[in-house]
Amino acid sequence: MSLFCVAETTDFSTLRAQLKQARAQGDLAKADQLASDYLRLATVVQDPLHLGMAHFQLGKNAMERNNYRIAKPELEQAVALLQPLGNSEALADALDRLGMTYRYQSDYANALKYLYQAMQIYRDLEDLESIASGYNNIGTVLEKMGQFEEALHAHQQSLELSYQLKDSDSIASTIFNLADLHRSLGDNDQALKYFLQTLEMDMASGNQRDIAYSHNKLGFLYSDLKDFDKARTHADQALTLFQQIGAKRDIEWARTVQAKLAMEQGDFAKAQQLLDQVIETAIAQSYKSLLVDSYKMAAELSLRQGKAEAALSYIEPGIVQAQQNNERADEALLQQMRVDAYIRLDQVRDALHALQAQKQLEDEIFSNKKAATIAAIQAQTEYTRQQYQISLLQNEQSLQQVRLEQSQLARNFWIFGLMAVFVLMISLYRRYQQNQQNRRLEQEVAARTSELEQKNTELQQAYQQLEVISLTDKLTGLYNRHFLESHIETELEQCRRRWQDWQSGKTSQPERAELAVFLIDLDHFKALNDNYGHYAGDEVLQHFSQKLQQVFRQSDYLVRWGGEEFVVIARSINREEAAPLAQRLVDTVQQELFPLSEAPPVAVSCSVGYACYPLPLGASPLHWESLLKLADLCLYAAKYSGRSGWVGLEAIKAETDLLPGVIAPGQLQLWHGEGQLQVQHSFARLNWLG
């Protein structure tokens, strides 16, 4: 039989069903063969619909292998072929998968753009199953962007629709994503409950890949929870399943969970052997994201063993790979580990350089996150706007139809006006019906207008809630970095003007017109996390925020700067009050043990660095970055002078231009030795890290 005859008689829907079954069974070799057959047959019949669907199937196969470099052009070709044919389920599916490809490549703005386009088509088609899946995908992107509240809302909408449809596969997928979201937020108990429920549903459906994913997540989570027997059971089952279905990258992912389990149990040799194997395979197969994760775990393993040099041998290539992957958060974490390694090696200058690189990365990540958040809001706004335009268009079409009918009725009235009374009665009756229809239409338009106003009100409230969320730290309830960077320049300007007016003779010398920037860091916080777990660390951060509120006033800005680091702006004070405030904070933190829900109370201490403003008195105003850097250097002086104390810079007599590139520990140490600095501290001997 010729290929043309085969194409004519082939049931493309049967081919698609076979493809779906092959992927579900993990037989990707068969799936590739079926997709290639699909493309050859579609090329013979030259049907744009089936050509587009063939490229879509090839793209899905590439995604199953985590090969997004190949998946992306295949899916883009599918969209290009299907788009001219109008909105269809095939086009929506291609847009949805293309969006997820961008998500796996960390391009979240483009991911949301395509996912919302797919969602719009699913809504037009009233495809509730795909709408539920679309909410699930949007939720995973929002979670990666750090918008946990919005991600949770999207997953909940997906779950409601899935339960309504009684779609067990969709329910399992949504609960899996909710579990991962709770794990990211540190709620391991809820995450465990959800992962166990997902595994039960996956076992019922029989999808081997989904079962393996759930086992692997449970293996990792049980390792964190120190339940090593259960962790080993799930990790072994995940590895066996991945090997059976031939998912090569996932096999290496499963080995990283095996390595984590060995590390948590203290079997460092086995953990090292597994990680070296994963790193070697990841390099050979270009598993770039997995490679970064493996470097991080190998560096952590070396640091746990006190092997700082070995840790650096993983950290350095890990930073390079993270930069190539554009995984800025992982790059910042590796820089943090680099600081730790250099400190252990007593290479203080290298540690300081690594710390500066880490802070610069965190600033860039914050800026990128703001841009991605704006893009997400813009994508959601565009989606809402399209919905509104469609509603208006539908109303306009209804009105045009009414006008057309009115015009026809009027024309008929004049044409048949001289006809018999019976015909006239029929026309009048029609007029009466039309009036009734007009009234119904007016009522419908009024109802739609009221509904639209209600939706606009809800959207405005949502934006207000988003603004509140974007300015506060979810864990502690304190302000976040975004809030402070939005307000600090105004505070500095007001402070500067008061002193400038006094110096120019316009006003008398101001009272309580200065401010102090306190940079506060919890001592040995990483060790606390290692010993008691991240949940205990979160509890300590919450208790510490309460201590800050006891010491400082409501009018002061209390900010969680990142991790265990906090910033406080004490406003409208005299600089002489800064040192007593710092001492009071150190004493308050040490007065009593911090209670933990699942461990004995722990002793906590903190180190404080502060800088007063205006600084120096009578000189040009400092930039915010310079002022923060001075406080940061004072904090490091406190840490390297023994911790659990404070160092404060209250005035500089040196005539110099305080730009960020000039301020360095060595410079401050020189000025301090020359008596150019007015420094207060709580230590017997001050060490500037010089």
C-alpha positions in Angstrom: 0.0 0.0 0.0 1.4 3.4 -0.9 2.0 6.1 1.8 -0.7 8.2 0.2 -3.3 5.4 0.6 -2.1 4.9 4.2 -2.6 8.6 4.9 -6.1 8.5 3.4 -7.2 5.5 5.5 -5.3 6.4 8.8 -7.4 7.4 11.8 -5.4 10.3 13.2 -7.4 10.2 16.5 -6.2 6.5 16.9 -2.6 7.6 16.5 -3.0 10.4 19.1 -4.5 7.9 21.5 -1.6 5.5 21.0 0.8 8.4 21.5 -0.9 9.3 24.8 -0.7 5.7 26.0 3.0 5.3 25.1 3.9 8.4 27.0 1.8 7.3 30.0 3.7 4.0 30.0 7.1 5.7 29.7 7.8 4.2 26.3 9.2 7.3 24.7 10.9 5.4 21.9 7.5 4.2 20.8 6.1 7.7 21.3 8.8 9.2 19.0 8.1 6.6 16.3 4.4 7.3 16.4 4.9 11.1 16.3 7.3 10.7 13.3 4.6 8.6 11.6 2.0 11.2 12.3 4.2 13.9 10.8 4.9 11.9 7.6 1.2 11.1 7.1 0.2 14.7 7.8 2.8 15.9 5.2 1.3 13.6 2.6 -2.3 14.9 3.0 -1.0 18.5 3.5 -3.5 19.2 6.2 -2.4 22.3 8.3 -4.4 21.0 11.3 -2.7 17.6 11.4 0.7 19.1 10.6 0.3 21.4 13.6 -0.8 18.6 15.8 2.2 16.5 14.6 4.6 19.2 15.7 2.7 19.4 18.9 3.2 15.7 19.6 6.9 16.0 18.9 7.2 18.9 21.3 5.4 17.0 24.0 7.8 14.1 23.6 10.7 16.4 24.0 9.2 17.9 27.1 8.8 14.4 28.6 12.6 14.1 28.2 13.1 17.5 29.8 14.6 18.6 26.4 13.1 22.1 26.2 15.7 23.3 23.6 14.0 20.9 21.1 10.5 21.2 22.5 10.3 25.0 22.1 10.7 25.3 18.3 8.4 22.3 17.7 5.7 23.9 19.8 6.2 27.3 18.1 5.8 25.6 14.7 2.6 24.0 16.0 1.2 27.4 17.1 2.2 29.0 13.8 0.3 26.3 11.8 -2.8 26.2 14.0 -3.3 29.9 14.6 -4.6 30.8 11.1 -7.2 28.1 11.5 -8.9 30.0 14.4 -9.4 29.1 18.0 -9.5 25.4 18.6 -8.6 22.9 21.3 -5.4 22.0 19.4 -4.2 25.6 19.3 -5.0 26.1 23.0 -3.1 22.9 23.9 0.0 24.0 21.9 -0.1 27.5 23.6 -0.4 25.8 27.0 2.6 23.5 26.4 4.7 26.4 25.0 3.9 28.4 28.1 5.1 25.5 30.3 8.3 25.2 28.2 9.1 28.9 29.0 8.3 28.1 32.6 10.9 25.3 32.7 13.4 27.8 31.2 12.6 30.3 34.0 11.1 32.9 31.5 8.0 33.5 33.6 6.7 36.6 31.8 6.4 34.7 28.5 5.1 31.6 30.3 2.2 33.6 31.7 1.5 35.3 28.3 1.0 32.0 26.5 -0.8 30.3 29.4 -3.4 33.1 29.6 -3.9 32.9 25.8 -4.6 29.2 26.1 -6.9 29.9 29.1 -8.9 32.4 27.0 -9.5 29.8 24.2 -10.4 27.1 26.8 -13.0 29.5 28.2 -14.4 30.3 24.8 -14.8 26.5 24.2 -16.2 26.0 27.7 -13.7 23.2 28.2 -13.8 22.9 32.0 -11.2 20.1 32.2 -8.6 22.2 30.3 -9.5 25.3 32.3 -8.8 23.3 35.5 -5.4 22.2 34.0 -4.7 25.8 32.9 -5.2 27.1 36.5 -2.9 24.4 37.7 -0.1 25.5 35.2 -0.6 29.2 36.0 -0.3 28.4 39.7 3.1 26.6 39.2 4.5 29.7 37.4 3.2 32.1 40.1 4.8 29.8 42.7 8.2 30.0 40.9 7.8 33.8 40.9 7.4 33.8 44.7 3.7 34.9 44.4 2.5 32.2 46.8 -0.9 33.7 47.7 -1.8 34.0 44.0 -0.4 30.5 43.3 -2.5 29.0 46.1 -5.6 30.7 44.7 -5.0 29.4 41.2 -4.5 25.8 42.5 -7.6 26.0 44.6 -9.7 27.1 41.5 -8.2 24.1 39.6 -9.1 21.8 42.5 -12.7 23.0 42.7 -13.2 22.4 38.9 -11.5 19.0 39.0 -13.7 17.9 41.9 -16.7 19.2 39.9 -15.6 17.1 36.9 -14.6 14.1 39.0 -11.3 14.1 37.1 -9.0 12.0 39.3 -5.9 12.7 37.3 -6.4 16.5 37.4 -7.2 16.3 41.2 -3.9 14.4 41.8 -1.9 16.8 39.8 -3.3 19.8 41.6 -2.8 18.2 45.1 0.8 17.4 44.1 1.4 21.1 43.2 -0.3 22.2 46.4 2.0 19.9 48.4 5.1 21.3 46.7 3.8 24.8 47.4 3.3 24.0 51.1 6.8 22.5 51.2 8.3 25.7 49.8 6.5 27.7 52.5 8.0 25.4 55.2 4.7 23.7 56.1 6.1 20.2 55.9 3.2 18.5 57.8 0.6 19.7 55.3 2.9 19.0 52.4 3.3 15.4 53.7 -0.4 14.9 53.9 -0.9 16.1 50.3 2.0 14.1 48.9 0.6 10.9 50.5 -2.8 11.6 49.1 -1.3 12.2 45.6 0.6 8.9 45.7 -2.6 7.0 46.6 -4.4 8.6 43.6 -1.4 8.0 41.3 -1.3 4.3 42.3 -5.0 4.1 41.4 -4.5 5.7 37.9 -1.4 3.5 37.2 0.7 6.3 35.6 4.3 5.1 36.3 5.9 8.5 35.9 3.5 10.2 38.3 3.9 7.5 40.8 7.7 7.9 40.6 7.4 11.6 41.1 5.3 11.3 44.2 7.7 8.6 45.7 10.7 10.9 45.0 9.1 13.9 46.6 8.2 11.8 49.7 11.7 10.5 49.9 13.1 14.0 50.0 10.5 15.2 52.5 10.9 12.3 54.9 14.7 13.0 54.8 14.0 16.5 56.0 11.7 15.1 58.7 14.5 12.7 59.8 12.2 9.7 59.2 14.9 7.8 57.4 13.2 4.3 57.0 10.3 5.8 55.1 12.6 8.1 53.2 14.6 5.1 52.0 11.5 3.1 51.0 10.1 5.9 48.9 13.5 7.0 47.4 14.2 3.3 46.3 10.8 2.9 44.7 11.2 6.2 42.8 14.6 5.2 41.5 13.3 1.7 40.4 10.3 3.2 38.5 12.4 5.8 36.8 14.8 3.0 35.7 11.9 0.9 34.4 10.5 3.7 32.2 13.9 4.9 31.0 13.6 8.5 32.3 17.3 9.2 32.3 17.3 12.7 33.8 14.8 11.6 36.5 17.0 8.7 37.4 19.8 11.1 38.3 17.3 13.3 40.1 16.3 10.3 42.2 20.0 9.7 43.0 20.2 13.2 44.4 17.5 12.2 46.9 19.4 9.1 47.7 22.5 11.3 48.3 20.5 13.6 50.6 19.2 10.7 52.6 22.8 9.4 53.0 24.0 12.8 54.0 21.3 13.3 56.6 22.2 9.9 58.1 25.8 10.8 58.3 27.0 8.4 55.6 29.1 11.0 53.9 31.1 8.6 51.8 28.0 7.2 50.1 26.5 10.6 49.6 29.8 11.8 48.0 29.9 8.8 45.6 26.3 9.3 44.5 26.7 13.1 43.9 29.9 12.6 42.0 28.1 10.1 39.7 25.2 12.5 39.2 27.5 15.4 38.4 29.4 13.4 35.9 26.2 12.3 34.1 24.7 15.8 34.3 27.7 17.2 32.6 27.8 14.6 29.9 24.0 14.8 29.2 23.7 18.6 29.7 21.2 18.3 32.5 22.0 21.9 33.4 19.5 22.6 36.2 20.1 19.3 37.8 23.8 20.0 37.7 23.4 23.2 39.7 21.3 21.3 42.3 24.0 18.6 42.5 26.8 21.2 43.0 24.8 22.8 45.8 24.3 19.5 47.6 27.9 18.5 47.1 29.1 21.9 48.5 26.7 21.5 51.5 28.1 18.0 52.1 31.7 19.3 52.1 30.8 22.1 54.5 29.2 19.7 56.9 32.4 17.7 57.0 34.4 20.9 57.5 36.1 20.6 54.1 35.9 24.2 53.0 38.4 23.8 50.1 36.4 20.9 48.7 33.2 22.9 49.0 34.8 25.7 46.9 35.6 23.2 44.2 31.8 22.6 43.8 30.7 26.2 44.5 32.8 27.8 41.8 31.5 25.7 38.8 28.1 25.8 40.4 28.0 29.6 40.2 29.2 29.5 36.6 26.5 27.0 35.6 23.8 28.9 37.5 24.8 32.1 35.6 24.5 30.2 32.3 21.1 28.9 33.3 20.0 32.4 34.5 19.1 30.8 37.9 19.8 33.8 40.0 18.4 32.5 43.2 20.6 29.4 43.1 23.6 31.6 42.2 22.9 33.8 45.3 22.6 30.7 47.5 26.0 29.4 46.1 27.5 32.8 46.8 26.3 32.6 50.4 27.9 29.1 50.7 31.1 30.7 49.2 31.1 33.3 52.0 30.8 30.5 54.6 33.6 28.5 53.0 36.0 31.5 53.0 35.1 32.4 56.6 36.0 28.8 57.6 39.3 29.2 55.8 39.9 32.5 57.6 40.1 34.3 54.2 38.3 37.4 55.3 38.8 39.6 52.2 37.6 36.8 49.9 34.6 36.3 52.2 33.8 40.1 52.0 34.1 40.1 48.2 31.8 37.0 48.0 29.3 38.7 50.4 29.3 41.8 48.2 28.6 39.6 45.1 25.8 37.9 47.0 24.2 41.2 48.0 24.4 42.5 44.5 22.7 39.3 43.2 19.9 39.6 45.8 19.3 43.2 44.7 19.1 42.0 41.1 16.8 39.1 42.0 14.5 41.6 43.8 14.4 43.9 40.8 13.8 40.9 38.4 11.1 39.6 40.7 9.4 43.1 40.6 9.6 43.1 36.8 8.2 39.5 36.6 5.4 40.5 39.1 4.5 43.4 36.9 4.5 41.2 33.9 2.2 38.8 35.7 -0.2 41.5 36.6 -0.1 42.8 33.0 -0.8 39.4 31.6 -3.7 39.0 34.1 -4.9 42.5 33.2 -4.8 41.8 29.5 -6.7 38.5 30.1 -9.4 40.4 32.0 -9.5 43.2 29.4 -10.1 40.6 26.6 -12.9 39.1 28.7 -14.4 42.6 29.0 -14.0 43.4 25.3 -15.7 40.1 24.4 -18.6 41.0 26.7 -19.0 44.4 25.2 -18.8 42.9 21.7 -21.6 40.4 22.5 -23.8 43.3 23.9 -23.1 45.4 20.8 -24.0 42.5 18.5 -27.2 42.0 20.4 -28.1 45.7 20.0 -27.3 45.7 16.3 -29.5 42.7 15.9 -32.4 44.5 17.7 -31.8 47.6 15.5 -31.9 45.5 12.4 -35.1 43.9 13.4 -36.6 47.3 14.3 -35.6 48.6 10.8 -37.2 45.6 9.1 -40.3 46.0 11.2 -40.7 49.7 10.3 -40.1 49.0 6.6 -42.7 46.3 6.7 -45.2 48.6 8.4 -45.0 51.2 5.7 -45.1 48.7 2.9 -48.1 46.8 4.3 -49.7 49.8 6.0 -52.7 49.8 3.6 -53.3 46.1 3.9 -56.3 44.7 5.6 -57.1 45.2 9.2 -56.1 41.6 10.0 -52.6 42.2 8.6 -52.4 45.5 10.5 -53.3 43.6 13.7 -50.5 41.1 13.1 -48.0 44.0 12.6 -49.1 45.7 15.8 -48.8 42.4 17.6 -45.2 42.1 16.3 -44.5 45.6 17.5 -45.7 44.7 20.9 -43.4 41.6 20.9 -40.5 43.8 19.8 -41.1 46.2 22.7 -41.1 43.3 25.1 -37.8 42.1 23.6 -36.3 45.7 23.9 -37.2 45.8 27.6 -35.7 42.4 28.2 -32.5 43.5 26.4 -32.4 46.7 28.5 -32.7 44.6 31.7 -30.0 42.2 30.5 -27.6 45.1 29.6 -28.3 46.7 33.1 -27.6 43.4 34.8 -24.4 42.9 32.8 -23.3 46.5 33.6 -24.0 45.9 37.3 -22.0 42.6 37.1 -19.1 44.3 35.4 -19.0 47.0 38.0 -19.0 44.3 40.7 -16.1 42.6 38.9 -14.2 45.9 38.7 -14.7 46.5 42.4 -13.4 43.0 43.2 -10.4 43.5 40.9 -9.6 46.8 42.6 -9.8 45.1 46.0 -7.5 42.3 44.7 -5.0 44.9 43.6 -5.1 46.6 47.0 -4.5 43.2 48.7 -1.6 42.6 46.3 -0.1 45.9 47.2 -0.3 45.0 50.9 1.3 41.6 50.3 4.0 43.1 48.2 5.1 45.5 51.0 5.1 43.0 53.9 7.1 39.9 54.8 4.7 36.9 55.0 6.6 35.0 57.7 7.2 37.8 60.3 4.5 40.4 59.3 7.2 43.1 59.2 7.8 45.4 56.2 9.9 43.9 53.4 12.8 45.4 51.3 10.4 46.7 48.7 8.6 48.9 51.3 11.9 50.3 52.6 13.4 51.1 49.2 10.1 52.9 48.3 10.2 55.2 51.4 13.8 55.6 52.6 14.9 58.3 50.1 12.0 60.5 51.3 13.0 60.0 55.0 16.7 60.9 54.2 15.6 64.0 52.2 13.4 65.3 55.0 16.2 64.7 57.6 18.8 66.4 55.3 16.6 69.5 54.8 16.1 70.1 58.5 19.9 70.2 59.0 20.4 72.2 55.9 17.9 74.9 56.9 19.6 75.1 60.3 23.1 75.4 58.8 21.9 78.1 56.4 20.5 80.1 59.3 16.8 79.6 58.3 15.8 77.8 61.5 17.1 77.0 65.0 19.1 73.8 65.6 16.6 70.9 65.2 15.8 68.5 68.0 15.2 64.8 67.4 15.6 65.4 63.7 18.2 62.6 63.0 17.8 58.9 62.2 19.8 55.7 62.6 20.0 52.7 60.3 20.3 49.5 62.3 21.4 46.3 60.4 20.8 43.3 62.6 21.8 39.7 62.1 20.9 36.6 64.2 24.1 34.8 65.3 24.8 31.2 64.2 21.3 31.0 62.5 22.5 28.4 59.9 23.6 26.1 62.7 20.2 26.5 64.3 18.5 25.5 61.0 20.8 22.5 60.6 20.2 21.3 64.2 16.5 21.9 64.6 15.2 22.2 61.0 13.9 25.1 58.9 10.5 25.1 60.7 12.2 25.9 64.0 14.2 28.6 62.2 11.0 30.2 61.1 9.7 30.2 64.6 12.8 31.9 65.9 12.4 34.6 63.2 8.8 35.2 64.3 9.8 35.5 67.9 12.7 37.8 67.0 10.3 40.1 65.1 8.3 40.4 68.3 11.5 41.4 70.2 12.1 44.1 67.6 8.6 45.5 68.2 9.2 45.5 72.0 12.4 47.6 71.6 11.5 50.0 68.8 8.5 52.3 68.3 5.5 51.9 66.0 6.7 54.9 64.0 10.1 53.2 63.2 10.5 51.1 60.1 11.0 47.4 61.0 12.0 45.4 57.9 13.0 41.8 57.3 15.8 42.4 54.8 16.4 38.8 53.9 17.0 35.4 55.6 18.0 36.1 59.2 18.9 39.8 58.5 16.8 42.7 59.6 16.9 46.5 59.1 15.4 49.0 61.4 15.1 52.8 60.7 14.8 54.6 63.9 13.2 57.9 62.9 13.1 61.4 64.6 15.8 60.6 67.2 19.0 62.2 68.5 22.0 60.2 67.5 23.0 59.8 71.2 19.9 57.5 71.5 21.2 54.9 69.0 23.7 53.2 71.3 21.2 52.6 74.1 18.7 51.2 71.6 21.3 48.8 70.2 22.2 47.6 73.7 18.6 47.3 74.7 17.9 45.0 71.7 20.9 42.8 72.4 19.8 42.5 76.1 16.2 41.8 75.2 17.1 39.0 72.8 19.3 37.3 75.4 17.0 37.7 78.4 15.1 34.5 77.8 15.1 31.4 75.7 13.1 31.3 72.5 10.4 28.6 72.7 10.0 26.0 69.9 7.0 23.9 69.2 8.9 20.7 68.4 12.2 21.1 70.3 13.5 22.5 73.6 13.8 26.3 73.9 17.0 27.7 72.5 19.2 30.6 73.4 19.5 33.2 70.6 21.7 36.2 70.3 22.2 38.9 67.7 24.8 41.3 66.3 24.0 44.9 65.5 25.7 47.5 63.3 24.3 51.0 62.9 25.1 54.3 61.2 23.5 57.7 62.1 22.3 60.3 59.6 23.2 63.0 58.7 26.7 61.5 58.5 29.2 63.2 58.6 27.7 66.3 60.2 27.8 69.2 57.8 29.0 67.2 54.8 27.2 66.3 51.6 24.3 63.9 52.0 25.0 60.2 51.7 23.3 57.9 49.2 21.1 55.3 50.8 23.4 52.5 49.5 26.4 54.2 51.2 24.6 54.6 54.5 23.5 50.9 54.4 27.0 49.8 53.6 28.4 51.7 56.6 25.9 50.0 58.8 26.8 46.6 57.2 30.5 47.1 57.9 29.7 48.0 61.5 27.7 44.8 61.7 30.7 42.8 60.4 32.9 44.5 62.9 30.5 43.4 65.6 30.5 39.8 64.3 34.3 39.7 64.1 34.7 41.3 67.5 32.9 38.4 69.2 29.1 38.6 68.2 26.2 39.3 70.6 27.0 43.0 70.7 26.9 46.2 68.6 29.1 48.7 66.8 27.8 52.1 65.7 29.2 54.9 63.5 27.9 58.2 64.8 30.0 60.8 63.0 32.9 61.1 60.5 35.3 64.0 60.6 37.1 63.0 57.5 36.6 65.3 54.5 35.9 62.7 51.8 33.3 61.9 49.2 31.5 58.8 50.6 30.7 56.9 47.5 29.9 53.1 47.5 33.1 52.1 45.8 35.3 54.0 48.3 33.9 52.7 51.6 35.8 49.6 52.7 36.8 48.1 56.0 40.4 49.1 55.5 39.4 52.7 55.0 37.3 52.8 58.1 40.0 51.1 60.1 42.5 53.8 58.9 40.1 56.6 59.8 39.4 55.0 63.2 43.1 54.8 64.0 43.5 58.5 63.0 40.6 59.5 65.3 38.5 60.6 62.3 35.5 58.4 63.3 33.1 58.7 66.2 32.5 55.1 66.9 30.6 53.5 69.8 30.7 49.7 70.5 30.0 47.2 73.2 33.2 45.1 72.9 36.5 45.1 74.8 38.4 45.2 71.5 37.0 46.3 68.1 38.0 44.5 64.9 37.2 46.2 61.6 38.1 43.1 59.5 41.0 45.0 58.2 
